[in-house]
Amino acid sequence: MSSNVKSFLVGFNPINESNTFTSGDMITGQTTLELSQECKIDSLCIKLKGKAEVQWTESYGKTVVTYHKKEKYFSVKHFIIQEGQGNNTIGQGFHVYPFSFQIPTQELPSSFHGKFGKILYTLEANLSRSMRIDSKAKAEFTLIHKGNPDPMLMISQQGNTDKKMKLFNSGTVGMDVNIERMGFHQGEGIKVVASIQNRSSREIRPKYCLYRKYSYFAKGKRKVDTKDILKEQGEAIPPSAGLTVTKIITVPPTTPASILNCSIIKVDVSPACVCVCMSILPDCRIPPPSAGGIQNQCTYSLPCAILSDFSISSAIFIKCNSLSINIIIV
């Protein structure tokens, strides 16, 4: 902190218990300035800003390429003390300057922090004095995307797949998977009904996985970061047998909110159902839909995205081929 300025801070006032905001909300706060002695201020301003940014590097032989892109949503400036207007000499001591902004009423993605990108909403204060380096303060606040509920959320979904077994196994394994609707609340169970036909020569066991996927986009390239949220397994199905199994996959309360309305960052969550040949693969990790599958497994995957609807819910949009599901998170 420059001389004479002992402290310079900016903060905001919560409007709800979750301390979150959404498009169109009013955000109020205060800038606090503590001076060790009287000094002249050129200007004091507050900015309300929203932006997204991604960055990562990739190596091509000896060449390292940096992929970087920004997306600006808004920048609103408010002057508390403006240069050239009145006597801007501030006395020694502690000073508090209140302010208020309305968050722009527009389509805004939810706040996000990831390994290769972020979506930030901030309040930034700037104190300018002649012949001095500007003093700056920043406070980040959480914004949740607010959307309208979609009647399509109540439509059931169905999909199927068939896999020829290899590697010391013969025959095929087929799955016909149904999900009762597209909309679910956070903490609620996704009821997955799978009709499995084990026409192979070995016992198989269905396994289930829920994983989140972050996708970052820049310069025509995509960077993907995935992580398992939960794993479960079902009962074994003997060879040359068919069985209809029902599995409830509960969406954890900590499931990240989906982001589908940002051009450089996408966040979604995918449940996957995998039939594993127990004799060959006693335990195997479920690959994401874009990864190459293990030969002796039949995979039915539902990549999805979580949409945030703060007024009533947040939603997860899941789709596998033509299949789509939305998980609504309250």
N, C-alpha and C positions, 0 to 999 in steps of 0.2 A: 504494500500500500504506500502511495506517495506521501511525502511529508505533509503535515497538517491534517491529513485524512486518517483518522484512527481506525474507522470501520465504515464499510459501505456494503449494504445488503439489500436484497429484494426478496419479498415473500408474497404469498397469496392466501386467501381465506377459503377453507373447504366449504362446499355447498351440500355435501352429503356424507354419510358415514364411510363410504368407500373412497372418498377423496378423489373422485373422478369428475370429468367434465365431458360435454358432448357439443356438437356443432350447434351454434346459436345461444349457448349459455353465456351469462354474464360472469366475468371473473374479476374479483376485486382484490386489492392487496395494498402493500405499502413499501416504499423505499425508505430505509433508515440510513442516515448519514451522521457520523460522529466526527467532530473537528477538534483538534487540539488547540487551535487558535482561529481567530477571525480570518476569512479569506474570500476572495472574489471568485465567483463561479461564472464561467461563460455560458454553460448550458447543462441541464439535467433532463434526460429523456428516458422513456421506457418503450421497449419494443415487444410486441406480441408476435411470435414467429412460429411457423409450422413448416417442417421440411422432412424429406426422406433422403438417405444417402447410403450407397453401397460401395464397397471397395475390397478387392482381393487380388492376389497375384498368381500367375501360372508360369511355369517354366517350360520352355521349348528348346531343349538342348542347353546351350549356354545363354540363351536369351530369356530374360524375365519380363513378362508383360503385366502391367498393372491395369486392371479393369476398375473403372470408377465412374459413378454417375450420381447426380443429384436431382431431386424433384422438389420444387418449392411450391408450397400451398398458399401461404399468405405471409405478409409482414406489415404490421400496423404500428405506427410510431405515435407516441403522445409526449409532448413537451411539458414538463413540470416547471422548469426554468428555461426560458428561451433567450438566446443571445441578443443583446441590443434592446431588450424590453425591460425598462425600470432598473432599479438598483439591485444588482445581484450579489451584493456582499452579504455573506452568511456569517453569523456570529459563532463563537466557540460553544461547544456543547453538542447535545444530541438532538437531531431533527428528524421528524417523521413526515413523509409526503404520501398521502393516499392516492390511489388511482383506480380506474375501472376500465375494462374493455368488454366488448361483446365479441365472442369467438365467431368468426364469419360463418354465416349460414350457407354451407356448401358441403358437398360430398367429401368427407375426410376419413382417411384410414385410421385405425386404432394405433395408439402408441406401441412401439416395438423396439426391443434391443436383441440383436443377434450377433453371432460371431463375425459376420461379414457385412452387416448393415444395421440401420436403425431408422426409426420414425420418431422424430422429436417434436414436442410442443413446449416452448419455453417463454419465459419473461426475462428480458435482458435490460438491465439498467446501465446507462453510460453517463459518467460525470466528466465534463470537459472544463479544463482551466488553462489559461494562457501560459505557454512555455512549460507545460507539465504534460507527462504522459497521462492519457485518460484513465480514470478508475472505472472498472467494470464489475458487474455482479450479475449472476444468472440463477434462475430457479426453473426447474423442469416440472411440468404438471402432466398428469395422465389423461389422455382423451380416449373415449370409447366411441366407436362408430355407431351411429344410430340409423337404423333402417326400418322399413316397413315389413311386417310379416307377410310371407308368401303363402297363398293357399296351396301351392304345390307341395308344401311340407308334409301334408297328410296323405300323399299318394304313395302306395306301396311300390316296391322295386324288386326286380327279378333279373337274374343273369345266370349263365351257365358256362362251363368249360370242360374240356376233355383232354386227358394227357396219356400218351403212350409211355409205358414204363420201360426202362432200359437198365443196364448195369446189374446183371445177375437176377433180373426179374423180367416177367413177361406179362402181356395183357395191357389193360388200360384202367384208368381211374377217372370217373366222371363226377362232376358236382353240379347240382342245380340249386342256387342259393336265392332265398327270398328274405326280404326285410319288410316288416309290416308297414312302415311309413318312412317318410324322409325327415321328419322333425322329432327331435328328442331334447330333453332338458339335461343340463349338466348334472351329473350324479345319477341320471336315469339310465336304465339298461337298454342297449340295442339288442333286440331279439332277432337273432340270426337263425333261420331254419335252412338247413342244408340237406338235400337228398343226395347221398353219396353212394355210388355204384362202384364197388371194388371188384373189378373184373381182372385183377392182377393175381399173381401166384403167391403173394405174401401179405401178411397182416399190415394194415395201415392204421394210423391214428391222426385224427384231425387236430391241428393246433391253431390257435388264434393269437393274433398280435394286434395291438393298437400302437401306432407310431406317429410322431409328428414330423412334418417335412417343411423346412424353410428353403425357399428358392429366391435367389438373387439374380438380377438381370442388368447387364451393362455391355455396350458395344456388340450387341447381337449374341452374346454368350450368356450361359446360365450356370450358376454355382448352386449346388444342392447340399443341404446339411440335414441329415435325418437322425432321429433318436427314438428308441423304443419307449413307449409309455407304460405298457403292460403286456404280459404274455400269459396265456392259459392253454390248457389242452383238454381234449375230450376223450371218450372211451374208444378203445381199439375196435376196429372192424375187421373181421376175418376175411381171408381170400375168398373170392367167388361169392360175395355176399353184398347185399344192398341194405342201407339203413338211412332213415331220416333222423337227423340229430338237431336238437334245439339248444342254442347256446346264448346266454345273456352276457353281453359285453358291457360292463358298466363304464361310463365315461367319467374319469376321475375329476374331482372338483378343480384340480389345478391344470386341467387341459387348456393349452393356450388358445386365445381367441383368434379366429381366422381373419386373414386379410386378403381380400380379393379385389379391392378397389385402389390398389397402388400398382403402378406400372413397373416398378423396379424391385418390389419385394412381395412375395406371396407366401402366406402361411396356411397350411392345411393339415388335417389329421386323417390317417388312413387305417381302417381295420382290415386285416387280412386273414383269410381262412386257408390253411395249408394241410394237405393230406400227406403224411410222411410214411414211407415204407419202413416199418420198425426194424426189420432184420438188417437192413442196409444202413439206415440213418437213425440211430437211436435218439439222437438229439441234434437238431440243426437249427440255425438261426433263420428266421423268416426274412427273405430279401425284399427290398422295396420293389414296386412294380417295374421300375426302370432297369433293375439289375437283372443279370442273367440268372435263371433259376437253376437249382440243383436237379439233376436228371431224374431222380426217382422221387419226385414230389409233384403233386398237382395243386396249383395255387389259384385261389380266388381272392383277388385283392380289391379293396375299395378305397382308392385314394380320395381324400376329401379336403375341404377347406372350412374353417370355422368363421362364420360371419358374426359380427357383434351387433346386437340390436339392444342397446342399453335401456330403451323405454320398456321393453318387455322381456328381452332375452338377447343372448348371443347365439349364433347358429353355426354349426359345422356342416359344410357342404361336401358330401362324399360321392365320388363317382368311380365306377369301374366299367370301362368300356361304355356301354349305354346306360349303366346303372348310376343313380345318384341318390344321396341321402343327406339330410340336414340334421345336425344335432344342435338343438337349441339350448344355450347355456344361460341360465338366469343369473 
